Amino acid sequence: MKANCCIYVSDSQRYSSGLAYPCNRCGKIYKWRESLSLHKRMECGIEPRFACNICGRKFKHKHHLMKHHKSIHKYNQ
């Protein structure tokens, strides 16, 4: 009988057993493989594009800038 060389482990089993998906560029750890892929494509090594026009703080995602406006500056557009 031929032994299996590879064993499939689901993302949830991998995370609960302490195995997760680390980014090889920055070291951030993700529970889901898809989250790591999104991080590499949209965040890792990319300068923030959205700047607050009040204080100048920069964000990688527009929704984080909008949340910042509402919570820090009490500003609604």
Secondary structure, DSSP 8 states (H G I E B T S, - for coil): ----S-----HHHHHHTT--EE-TTT--EESSHHHHHHHHHHTTT----EE-TTT--EESSHHHHHHHHHHHS----
